[in-house]
């Protein structure tokens, strides 16, 4: 990492990257470039030496089998990832990556899987499967005037149990949320967030990408100012995709037993 470059650390891209999660990394890189910020992407694989510095961390979606295969490596790098989050580095954890970033993942059979502990919560498998279009009102800090409504997709059978005082990532407009009948989704700690929103979430919701980049830049004493002219085309695609979700969300299939 250098003073004029943002380092994006992608954790377990092969094991935890089954839902187009590289799209989240690409969104950060391209949107930063449009604002005049250079980036470098580092990929971390099990057994590697974890970089000592990063400006954004991305952990993608993956199945329980992948989490089990990671074994003690999760415990080994948990403390540094928690330190990143505590130091103001945005840790973005999506889907199974969110589950793995809680204190533990509790399966329907077998021993619990230790998590990174970035979020004071636990992920309990065996809930009624929720397969929804997702519409949320995020609580994550965005740039002034940015719309808080997000759109995406959820597909999981996990209940998220937040510890007392943990801020949810969003209020649910339409979709399943952290638990059956819950009105909230995901978790926030500092400038980090976990969510089951897929899509991938950042390309589909560029205002959220801007919020993450603004937090990363501010930590380095820099300003992040989006350039609407340079992002006009991708912003239009994202806006049209969100409008499609809004249009069909009430007709979407909701749950699979």
PASEBA-1860 file (N, C-alpha, C; in nm, 3 decimals):
! residues 257
1> XXXXXXXX> 0.083/-0.119/0.000/0.000/0.000/0.000/0.087/0.124/0.000 ~ 0.051/0.221/-0.080/0.119/0.349/-0.081/0.018/0.457/-0.052 ~ 0.068/0.577/-0.022/-0.020/0.686/0.017/-0.116/0.726/-0.094 ~ -0.079/0.697/-0.220/-0.164/0.740/-0.331/-0.234/0.624/-0.400 ~ -0.242/0.510/-0.332/-0.304/0.393/-0.394/-0.383/0.316/-0.288 ~ -0.503/0.276/-0.325/-0.584/0.195/-0.235/-0.556/0.047/-0.260 ~ -0.529/-0.024/-0.154/-0.507/-0.169/-0.163/-0.635/-0.242/-0.126 ~ -0.684/-0.324/-0.219/-0.804/-0.404/-0.197/-0.761/-0.548/-0.175
9> XXXXXXXX> -0.792/-0.602/-0.060/-0.754/-0.738/-0.024/-0.874/-0.829/-0.044 ~ -0.863/-0.925/-0.136/-0.970/-1.020/-0.164/-0.935/-1.152/-0.095 ~ -1.010/-1.186/0.007/-0.982/-1.303/0.091/-1.055/-1.426/0.036 ~ -0.980/-1.534/0.016/-1.033/-1.662/-0.032/-1.114/-1.648/-0.162 ~ -1.060/-1.588/-0.265/-1.140/-1.570/-0.388/-1.182/-1.701/-0.454 ~ -1.105/-1.808/-0.436/-1.142/-1.936/-0.499/-1.244/-2.011/-0.416 ~ -1.224/-2.010/-0.284/-1.315/-2.086/-0.198/-1.446/-2.011/-0.171 ~ -1.437/-1.879/-0.158/-1.552/-1.798/-0.122/-1.574/-1.694/-0.232
17> XXXXXXXX> -1.618/-1.744/-0.348/-1.639/-1.654/-0.460/-1.733/-1.715/-0.562 ~ -1.844/-1.772/-0.513/-1.930/-1.848/-0.602/-2.046/-1.767/-0.659 ~ -2.058/-1.642/-0.620/-2.173/-1.562/-0.662/-2.130/-1.435/-0.735 ~ -2.028/-1.448/-0.817/-1.982/-1.331/-0.891/-1.917/-1.227/-0.802 ~ -1.852/-1.274/-0.694/-1.798/-1.180/-0.597/-1.680/-1.099/-0.650 ~ -1.615/-1.149/-0.755/-1.511/-1.066/-0.818/-1.572/-0.939/-0.875 ~ -1.704/-0.942/-0.901/-1.771/-0.822/-0.947/-1.768/-0.712/-0.843 ~ -1.772/-0.749/-0.715/-1.760/-0.648/-0.610/-1.622/-0.583/-0.611
25> XXXXXXXX> -1.520/-0.665/-0.632/-1.384/-0.611/-0.641/-1.371/-0.522/-0.764 ~ -1.424/-0.569/-0.877/-1.415/-0.491/-1.001/-1.486/-0.357/-0.986 ~ -1.601/-0.356/-0.917/-1.673/-0.231/-0.897/-1.589/-0.131/-0.819 ~ -1.522/-0.178/-0.715/-1.436/-0.090/-0.636/-1.322/-0.035/-0.721 ~ -1.260/-0.122/-0.800/-1.146/-0.080/-0.882/-1.190/0.024/-0.986 ~ -1.298/-0.005/-1.055/-1.339/0.082/-1.166/-1.395/0.214/-1.116 ~ -1.468/0.208/-1.006/-1.526/0.333/-0.955/-1.417/0.421/-0.893 ~ -1.320/0.359/-0.829/-1.207/0.435/-0.777/-1.131/0.502/-0.891
33> XXXXXXXX> -1.109/0.427/-1.000/-1.036/0.483/-1.115/-1.110/0.603/-1.173 ~ -1.244/0.594/-1.179/-1.323/0.705/-1.233/-1.310/0.830/-1.147 ~ -1.278/0.811/-1.017/-1.260/0.924/-0.927/-1.113/0.965/-0.914 ~ -1.027/0.904/-0.997/-0.886/0.941/-0.996/-0.803/0.874/-0.889 ~ -0.853/0.761/-0.834/-0.778/0.688/-0.732/-0.724/0.558/-0.791 ~ -0.594/0.539/-0.780/-0.533/0.413/-0.824/-0.558/0.305/-0.719 ~ -0.563/0.180/-0.765/-0.583/0.068/-0.674/-0.490/-0.046/-0.710 ~ -0.468/-0.134/-0.615/-0.405/-0.263/-0.641/-0.486/-0.368/-0.568
41> XXXXXXXX> -0.501/-0.484/-0.631/-0.579/-0.593/-0.573/-0.484/-0.705/-0.532 ~ -0.491/-0.744/-0.406/-0.415/-0.856/-0.354/-0.511/-0.969/-0.321 ~ -0.478/-1.090/-0.363/-0.563/-1.205/-0.334/-0.496/-1.292/-0.228 ~ -0.574/-1.328/-0.127/-0.521/-1.411/-0.019/-0.579/-1.552/-0.030 ~ -0.491/-1.652/-0.031/-0.530/-1.793/-0.033/-0.488/-1.858/0.098 ~ -0.554/-1.967/0.137/-0.519/-2.034/0.263/-0.370/-2.067/0.270 ~ -0.310/-2.034/0.383/-0.168/-2.063/0.404/-0.076/-1.951/0.363 ~ -0.126/-1.853/0.288/-0.043/-1.739/0.250/-0.011/-1.654/0.372
49> XXXXXXXX> 0.082/-1.564/0.352/0.107/-1.462/0.453/0.009/-1.348/0.429 ~ -0.072/-1.318/0.529/-0.172/-1.213/0.514/-0.102/-1.077/0.509 ~ -0.135/-0.993/0.412/-0.074/-0.859/0.408/-0.095/-0.786/0.541 ~ 0.001/-0.707/0.578/-0.008/-0.634/0.705/-0.088/-0.506/0.691 ~ -0.117/-0.465/0.568/-0.193/-0.343/0.547/-0.290/-0.363/0.431 ~ -0.405/-0.299/0.442/-0.505/-0.302/0.336/-0.595/-0.181/0.358 ~ -0.665/-0.142/0.252/-0.757/-0.028/0.262/-0.903/-0.070/0.249 ~ -0.928/-0.183/0.183/-1.060/-0.245/0.176/-1.037/-0.396/0.175
57> XXXXXXXX> -1.122/-0.470/0.245/-1.117/-0.616/0.245/-1.251/-0.667/0.192 ~ -1.246/-0.764/0.099/-1.366/-0.823/0.043/-1.364/-0.973/0.068 ~ -1.474/-1.025/0.124/-1.490/-1.169/0.148/-1.622/-1.210/0.083 ~ -1.616/-1.303/-0.012/-1.734/-1.336/-0.090/-1.812/-1.456/-0.038 ~ -1.907/-1.499/-0.120/-1.999/-1.605/-0.083/-1.938/-1.743/-0.108 ~ -1.978/-1.840/-0.027/-1.931/-1.976/-0.046/-2.009/-2.072/0.041 ~ -2.005/-2.202/0.010/-2.083/-2.301/0.084/-2.014/-2.341/0.214 ~ -2.090/-2.413/0.297/-2.037/-2.462/0.424/-1.918/-2.554/0.401
65> XXXXXXXX> -1.921/-2.633/0.295/-1.809/-2.723/0.266/-1.680/-2.645/0.246 ~ -1.688/-2.530/0.181/-1.569/-2.447/0.162/-1.520/-2.392/0.295 ~ -1.612/-2.350/0.380/-1.573/-2.298/0.511/-1.502/-2.405/0.591 ~ -1.555/-2.528/0.588/-1.490/-2.637/0.661/-1.350/-2.665/0.606 ~ -1.336/-2.656/0.474/-1.207/-2.687/0.411/-1.097/-2.589/0.451 ~ -1.137/-2.470/0.494/-1.039/-2.368/0.529/-0.973/-2.396/0.664 ~ -1.041/-2.476/0.745/-0.982/-2.524/0.869/-0.929/-2.415/0.959 ~ -0.809/-2.438/1.012/-0.749/-2.347/1.110/-0.706/-2.216/1.050
73> XXXXXXXX> -0.705/-2.206/0.917/-0.661/-2.081/0.855/-0.754/-1.966/0.893 ~ -0.883/-1.996/0.909/-0.978/-1.892/0.949/-0.940/-1.835/1.085 ~ -0.910/-1.924/1.179/-0.870/-1.879/1.312/-0.738/-1.801/1.306 ~ -0.648/-1.846/1.221/-0.515/-1.783/1.211/-0.523/-1.638/1.166 ~ -0.614/-1.609/1.072/-0.619/-1.472/1.020/-0.733/-1.390/1.080 ~ -0.809/-1.451/1.173/-0.921/-1.379/1.232/-0.879/-1.253/1.304 ~ -0.775/-1.262/1.387/-0.733/-1.145/1.464/-0.687/-1.030/1.374 ~ -0.606/-1.055/1.271/-0.569/-0.944/1.182/-0.689/-0.882/1.110
81> XXXXXXXX> -0.786/-0.963/1.070/-0.904/-0.907/1.004/-0.986/-0.823/1.100 ~ -0.997/-0.869/1.224/-1.067/-0.788/1.325/-0.993/-0.658/1.349 ~ -0.860/-0.664/1.346/-0.781/-0.543/1.366/-0.800/-0.445/1.251 ~ -0.809/-0.497/1.128/-0.838/-0.411/1.013/-0.969/-0.335/1.038 ~ -1.075/-0.411/1.072/-1.205/-0.348/1.093/-1.201/-0.246/1.205 ~ -1.132/-0.279/1.314/-1.122/-0.187/1.428/-1.046/-0.060/1.391 ~ -0.954/-0.072/1.295/-0.874/0.042/1.252/-0.943/0.125/1.144 ~ -1.067/0.089/1.111/-1.142/0.168/1.015/-1.133/0.121/0.872
89> XXXXXXXX> -1.067/0.006/0.848/-1.063/-0.050/0.713/-1.198/-0.114/0.683 ~ -1.268/-0.075/0.576/-1.395/-0.140/0.544/-1.375/-0.287/0.509 ~ -1.438/-0.374/0.584/-1.441/-0.517/0.554/-1.581/-0.546/0.499 ~ -1.587/-0.591/0.374/-1.713/-0.615/0.305/-1.730/-0.766/0.295 ~ -1.828/-0.821/0.367/-1.848/-0.966/0.374/-1.988/-0.997/0.322 ~ -1.995/-1.085/0.221/-2.120/-1.110/0.150/-2.155/-1.259/0.154 ~ -2.284/-1.289/0.176/-2.330/-1.428/0.171/-2.261/-1.515/0.274 ~ -2.205/-1.627/0.228/-2.130/-1.714/0.317/-2.012/-1.644/0.381
97> XXXXXXXX> -1.957/-1.544/0.312/-1.849/-1.465/0.369/-1.893/-1.387/0.490 ~ -2.021/-1.343/0.489/-2.078/-1.279/0.607/-2.089/-1.380/0.720 ~ -2.143/-1.498/0.689/-2.153/-1.602/0.792/-2.016/-1.629/0.854 ~ -1.914/-1.643/0.768/-1.780/-1.676/0.815/-1.717/-1.560/0.892 ~ -1.770/-1.441/0.876/-1.715/-1.324/0.946/-1.782/-1.298/1.080 ~ -1.882/-1.384/1.116/-1.938/-1.378/1.250/-1.848/-1.459/1.344 ~ -1.894/-1.476/1.467/-1.813/-1.552/1.564/-1.808/-1.701/1.530 ~ -1.921/-1.755/1.482/-1.924/-1.896/1.446/-2.041/-1.925/1.354
105> XXXXXXXX> -2.023/-2.031/1.275/-2.129/-2.083/1.190/-2.176/-2.214/1.250 ~ -2.304/-2.222/1.283/-2.360/-2.341/1.349/-2.436/-2.422/1.245 ~ -2.383/-2.537/1.203/-2.451/-2.618/1.100/-2.562/-2.701/1.160 ~ -2.641/-2.764/1.073/-2.747/-2.853/1.121/-2.688/-2.984/1.174 ~ -2.571/-3.021/1.123/-2.502/-3.141/1.169/-2.354/-3.112/1.183 ~ -2.292/-3.172/1.281/-2.149/-3.155/1.298/-2.115/-3.035/1.385 ~ -1.985/-3.019/1.406/-1.936/-2.916/1.496/-1.947/-2.778/1.433 ~ -1.965/-2.674/1.516/-1.964/-2.538/1.464/-1.831/-2.505/1.398
113> XXXXXXXX> -1.837/-2.412/1.303/-1.719/-2.365/1.232/-1.682/-2.228/1.289 ~ -1.560/-2.215/1.338/-1.516/-2.087/1.393/-1.510/-1.982/1.283 ~ -1.555/-1.861/1.315/-1.552/-1.752/1.219/-1.443/-1.652/1.250 ~ -1.435/-1.548/1.168/-1.334/-1.443/1.187/-1.366/-1.356/1.308 ~ -1.494/-1.346/1.344/-1.531/-1.262/1.458/-1.530/-1.114/1.429 ~ -1.537/-1.076/1.302/-1.545/-0.934/1.270/-1.676/-0.875/1.320 ~ -1.784/-0.955/1.309/-1.916/-0.911/1.354/-1.956/-0.994/1.475 ~ -2.003/-0.927/1.581/-2.042/-0.996/1.703/-2.181/-1.057/1.680
121> XXXXXXXX> -2.180/-1.174/1.622/-2.303/-1.243/1.582/-2.268/-1.389/1.559 ~ -2.370/-1.468/1.535/-2.346/-1.604/1.489/-2.446/-1.638/1.379 ~ -2.402/-1.728/1.291/-2.483/-1.769/1.176/-2.530/-1.912/1.200 ~ -2.660/-1.931/1.211/-2.718/-2.061/1.244/-2.785/-2.117/1.119 ~ -2.733/-2.230/1.068/-2.789/-2.294/0.950/-2.915/-2.373/0.986 ~ -2.994/-2.404/0.883/-3.113/-2.484/0.903/-3.241/-2.405/0.907 ~ -3.233/-2.275/0.880/-3.355/-2.195/0.872/-3.430/-2.228/0.742 ~ -3.554/-2.185/0.734/-3.627/-2.200/0.610/-3.553/-2.123/0.501
129> XXXXXXXX> -3.532/-2.188/0.388/-3.452/-2.125/0.282/-3.526/-2.005/0.226 ~ -3.454/-1.895/0.211/-3.512/-1.772/0.159/-3.447/-1.741/0.025 ~ -3.529/-1.739/-0.078/-3.482/-1.708/-0.213/-3.569/-1.592/-0.262 ~ -3.515/-1.473/-0.255/-3.594/-1.353/-0.279/-3.517/-1.251/-0.362 ~ -3.592/-1.170/-0.435/-3.540/-1.038/-0.464/-3.535/-0.964/-0.331 ~ -3.436/-0.878/-0.318/-3.410/-0.811/-0.192/-3.417/-0.660/-0.213 ~ -3.498/-0.592/-0.135/-3.499/-0.445/-0.136/-3.478/-0.399/0.008 ~ -3.379/-0.313/0.027/-3.337/-0.273/0.160/-3.321/-0.121/0.168
137> XXXXXXXX> -3.330/-0.070/0.291/-3.291/0.068/0.321/-3.169/0.059/0.410 ~ -3.052/0.089/0.355/-2.929/0.065/0.430/-2.907/0.168/0.539 ~ -2.840/0.124/0.645/-2.795/0.213/0.752/-2.646/0.246/0.737 ~ -2.583/0.190/0.635/-2.440/0.216/0.615/-2.421/0.362/0.573 ~ -2.318/0.429/0.624/-2.299/0.570/0.590/-2.262/0.589/0.443 ~ -2.345/0.664/0.373/-2.323/0.693/0.231/-2.285/0.838/0.214 ~ -2.250/0.876/0.093/-2.220/1.016/0.065/-2.347/1.099/0.079 ~ -2.335/1.227/0.115/-2.453/1.311/0.134/-2.543/1.310/0.010
145> XXXXXXXX> -2.672/1.290/0.035/-2.769/1.291/-0.073/-2.785/1.161/-0.149 ~ -2.700/1.061/-0.121/-2.708/0.934/-0.193/-2.831/0.856/-0.147 ~ -2.902/0.790/-0.239/-3.021/0.713/-0.199/-2.982/0.593/-0.115 ~ -3.058/0.569/-0.010/-3.028/0.460/0.081/-3.091/0.327/0.039 ~ -3.180/0.332/-0.059/-3.246/0.209/-0.102/-3.151/0.126/-0.188 ~ -3.137/-0.001/-0.152/-3.053/-0.096/-0.223/-3.139/-0.209/-0.279 ~ -3.090/-0.271/-0.384/-3.159/-0.386/-0.442/-3.060/-0.499/-0.464 ~ -3.110/-0.621/-0.463/-3.025/-0.736/-0.485/-3.105/-0.864/-0.480
153> XXXXXXXX> -3.040/-0.969/-0.430/-3.099/-1.103/-0.429/-3.044/-1.176/-0.309 ~ -3.128/-1.254/-0.243/-3.081/-1.339/-0.133/-3.117/-1.483/-0.163 ~ -3.027/-1.574/-0.123/-3.049/-1.717/-0.141/-2.970/-1.789/-0.033 ~ -3.036/-1.816/0.080/-2.965/-1.880/0.192/-3.066/-1.940/0.288 ~ -3.016/-2.024/0.377/-3.098/-2.088/0.480/-3.031/-2.067/0.616 ~ -2.998/-1.942/0.644/-2.923/-1.907/0.764/-2.997/-1.801/0.843 ~ -3.000/-1.818/0.974/-3.047/-1.713/1.064/-2.925/-1.645/1.125 ~ -2.923/-1.513/1.119/-2.816/-1.436/1.180/-2.864/-1.384/1.315
161> XXXXXXXX> -2.793/-1.421/1.421/-2.826/-1.376/1.555/-2.725/-1.269/1.596 ~ -2.769/-1.144/1.595/-2.682/-1.033/1.631/-2.672/-1.020/1.782 ~ -2.553/-0.991/1.832/-2.538/-0.962/1.974/-2.602/-0.827/2.005 ~ -2.631/-0.806/2.131/-2.695/-0.681/2.172/-2.608/-0.562/2.131 ~ -2.672/-0.463/2.074/-2.601/-0.340/2.038/-2.539/-0.338/1.900 ~ -2.543/-0.451/1.828/-2.487/-0.455/1.693/-2.585/-0.389/1.596 ~ -2.537/-0.297/1.515/-2.622/-0.226/1.420/-2.645/-0.311/1.296 ~ -2.769/-0.331/1.255/-2.795/-0.402/1.129/-2.745/-0.321/1.009
169> XXXXXXXX> -2.717/-0.391/0.903/-2.675/-0.326/0.779/-2.790/-0.250/0.715 ~ -2.912/-0.302/0.729/-3.024/-0.241/0.658/-3.156/-0.280/0.723 ~ -3.257/-0.201/0.693/-3.396/-0.235/0.724/-3.456/-0.298/0.599 ~ -3.535/-0.404/0.619/-3.590/-0.479/0.507/-3.716/-0.412/0.453 ~ -3.715/-0.381/0.324/-3.835/-0.335/0.255/-3.909/-0.456/0.198 ~ -3.834/-0.545/0.134/-3.891/-0.670/0.082/-3.781/-0.775/0.083 ~ -3.811/-0.891/0.142/-3.712/-0.998/0.150/-3.715/-1.062/0.287 ~ -3.620/-1.152/0.310/-3.622/-1.231/0.432/-3.557/-1.167/0.553
177> XXXXXXXX> -3.438/-1.111/0.535/-3.368/-1.053/0.649/-3.289/-1.153/0.729 ~ -3.244/-1.110/0.847/-3.156/-1.193/0.929/-3.224/-1.320/0.980 ~ -3.352/-1.311/1.008/-3.428/-1.425/1.057/-3.567/-1.421/0.998 ~ -3.638/-1.532/1.006/-3.775/-1.536/0.955/-3.858/-1.429/1.024 ~ -3.919/-1.345/0.944/-4.002/-1.239/0.999/-3.925/-1.120/1.049 ~ -3.793/-1.120/1.035/-3.713/-1.008/1.083/-3.731/-0.887/0.994 ~ -3.713/-0.771/1.052/-3.726/-0.647/0.975/-3.590/-0.586/0.944 ~ -3.483/-0.654/0.983/-3.348/-0.602/0.960/-3.263/-0.709/0.893
185> XXXXXXXX> -3.153/-0.662/0.831/-3.065/-0.753/0.756/-2.921/-0.712/0.778 ~ -2.834/-0.815/0.790/-2.691/-0.791/0.794/-2.643/-0.727/0.923 ~ -2.520/-0.675/0.918/-2.458/-0.614/1.036/-2.357/-0.510/0.992 ~ -2.337/-0.411/1.078/-2.235/-0.308/1.057/-2.148/-0.301/1.181 ~ -2.018/-0.290/1.160/-1.927/-0.252/1.267/-1.832/-0.147/1.209 ~ -1.837/-0.026/1.261/-1.755/0.082/1.206/-1.789/0.109/1.061 ~ -1.688/0.095/0.974/-1.709/0.113/0.830/-1.719/-0.020/0.757 ~ -1.732/-0.129/0.832/-1.744/-0.263/0.773/-1.889/-0.307/0.774
193> XXXXXXXX> -1.925/-0.392/0.677/-2.061/-0.446/0.679/-2.062/-0.589/0.628 ~ -2.160/-0.665/0.680/-2.188/-0.800/0.632/-2.332/-0.806/0.586 ~ -2.359/-0.881/0.479/-2.492/-0.889/0.422/-2.507/-1.017/0.342 ~ -2.630/-1.063/0.329/-2.658/-1.175/0.240/-2.703/-1.128/0.103 ~ -2.692/-0.998/0.076/-2.734/-0.944/-0.053/-2.633/-0.980/-0.160 ~ -2.680/-1.051/-0.261/-2.596/-1.085/-0.376/-2.638/-0.999/-0.494 ~ -2.575/-1.020/-0.607/-2.617/-0.941/-0.722/-2.516/-0.929/-0.835 ~ -2.385/-0.905/-0.810/-2.323/-0.870/-0.682/-2.372/-0.733/-0.632
201> XXXXXXXX> -2.360/-0.710/-0.504/-2.421/-0.594/-0.442/-2.357/-0.462/-0.485 ~ -2.226/-0.456/-0.500/-2.163/-0.327/-0.528/-2.188/-0.277/-0.670 ~ -2.173/-0.358/-0.775/-2.208/-0.307/-0.908/-2.354/-0.266/-0.920 ~ -2.441/-0.337/-0.849/-2.584/-0.310/-0.858/-2.623/-0.184/-0.782 ~ -2.542/-0.147/-0.684/-2.572/-0.033/-0.597/-2.449/0.057/-0.586 ~ -2.421/0.135/-0.690/-2.296/0.214/-0.691/-2.284/0.314/-0.577 ~ -2.398/0.360/-0.522/-2.389/0.453/-0.410/-2.326/0.387/-0.288 ~ -2.343/0.254/-0.276/-2.280/0.181/-0.166/-2.130/0.168/-0.193
209> XXXXXXXX> -2.093/0.142/-0.317/-1.951/0.140/-0.354/-1.886/0.273/-0.321 ~ -1.954/0.381/-0.353/-1.902/0.514/-0.320/-1.882/0.530/-0.170 ~ -1.978/0.480/-0.090/-1.965/0.491/0.054/-1.843/0.417/0.108 ~ -1.819/0.298/0.053/-1.702/0.220/0.094/-1.572/0.291/0.056 ~ -1.566/0.339/-0.066/-1.444/0.407/-0.113/-1.421/0.538/-0.037 ~ -1.529/0.608/-0.006/-1.514/0.732/0.071/-1.457/0.703/0.209 ~ -1.503/0.594/0.272/-1.451/0.557/0.403/-1.304/0.518/0.396 ~ -1.269/0.442/0.291/-1.130/0.399/0.275/-1.039/0.519/0.249
217> XXXXXXXX> -1.084/0.611/0.165/-1.003/0.728/0.133/-0.989/0.820/0.254 ~ -1.098/0.840/0.328/-1.094/0.928/0.444/-0.995/0.878/0.548 ~ -0.986/0.747/0.561/-0.891/0.689/0.657/-0.748/0.726/0.622 ~ -0.721/0.749/0.494/-0.587/0.788/0.447/-0.572/0.939/0.435 ~ -0.674/1.012/0.481/-0.667/1.158/0.474/-0.694/1.213/0.335 ~ -0.763/1.134/0.252/-0.792/1.177/0.116/-0.942/1.191/0.095 ~ -0.980/1.268/-0.004/-1.120/1.282/-0.039/-1.155/1.191/-0.156 ~ -1.275/1.139/-0.152/-1.325/1.060/-0.263/-1.444/1.134/-0.322
225> XXXXXXXX> -1.432/1.171/-0.450/-1.539/1.244/-0.517/-1.575/1.172/-0.646 ~ -1.691/1.109/-0.652/-1.730/1.039/-0.775/-1.739/1.135/-0.893 ~ -1.715/1.081/-1.011/-1.726/1.159/-1.134/-1.845/1.105/-1.213 ~ -1.963/1.171/-1.203/-2.084/1.118/-1.267/-2.070/1.103/-1.418 ~ -1.989/1.187/-1.482/-1.974/1.175/-1.627/-1.902/1.047/-1.664 ~ -1.802/1.010/-1.588/-1.723/0.891/-1.619/-1.794/0.762/-1.581 ~ -1.895/0.774/-1.494/-1.967/0.653/-1.451/-2.111/0.652/-1.503 ~ -2.144/0.739/-1.593/-2.283/0.754/-1.638/-2.341/0.624/-1.694
233> XXXXXXXX> -2.263/0.553/-1.774/-2.316/0.432/-1.838/-2.343/0.322/-1.736 ~ -2.245/0.294/-1.650/-2.265/0.187/-1.552/-2.369/0.227/-1.448 ~ -2.378/0.357/-1.418/-2.482/0.402/-1.327/-2.621/0.378/-1.387 ~ -2.634/0.400/-1.517/-2.763/0.378/-1.583/-2.799/0.229/-1.581 ~ -2.701/0.142/-1.611/-2.727/-0.002/-1.606/-2.773/-0.044/-1.466 ~ -2.704/0.006/-1.365/-2.739/-0.030/-1.227/-2.877/0.023/-1.192 ~ -2.909/0.143/-1.233/-3.040/0.202/-1.204/-3.151/0.122/-1.271 ~ -3.129/0.080/-1.393/-3.231/0.001/-1.463/-3.248/-0.136/-1.399
241> XXXXXXXX> -3.137/-0.196/-1.354/-3.146/-0.327/-1.287/-3.222/-0.314/-1.156 ~ -3.195/-0.209/-1.079/-3.268/-0.190/-0.953/-3.417/-0.166/-0.979 ~ -3.446/-0.092/-1.085/-3.587/-0.068/-1.119/-3.658/-0.197/-1.155 ~ -3.588/-0.288/-1.221/-3.647/-0.418/-1.255/-3.678/-0.497/-1.128 ~ -3.586/-0.495/-1.032/-3.612/-0.563/-0.904/-3.735/-0.502/-0.837 ~ -3.741/-0.370/-0.832/-3.856/-0.304/-0.769/-3.988/-0.343/-0.839 ~ -3.981/-0.357/-0.971/-4.102/-0.382/-1.048/-4.154/-0.524/-1.025 ~ -4.063/-0.619/-1.005/-4.104/-0.759/-0.998/-4.093/-0.819/-0.858
249> XXXXXXXX> -4.053/-0.740/-0.760/-4.023/-0.799/-0.630/-4.147/-0.866/-0.568 ~ -4.265/-0.810/-0.587/-4.384/-0.870/-0.529/-4.427/-0.998/-0.600 ~ -4.373/-1.022/-0.718/-4.406/-1.142/-0.793/-4.300/-1.251/-0.777 ~ -4.191/-1.218/-0.705/-4.080/-1.312/-0.691/-4.119/-1.428/-0.601 ~ -4.057/-1.544/-0.628/-4.074/-1.657/-0.537/-4.005/-1.621/-0.406 ~ -4.065/-1.659/-0.293/-4.021/-1.609/-0.164/-3.942/-1.708/-0.082 ~ -3.989/-1.829/-0.073/-3.923/-1.924/0.015/-3.926/-2.063/-0.048 ~ -3.823/-2.140/-0.014/-3.820/-2.281/-0.053/-3.809/-2.361/0.075
257> X> -3.900/-2.453/0.096/-3.900/-2.531/0.220/-3.777/-2.620/0.227
END
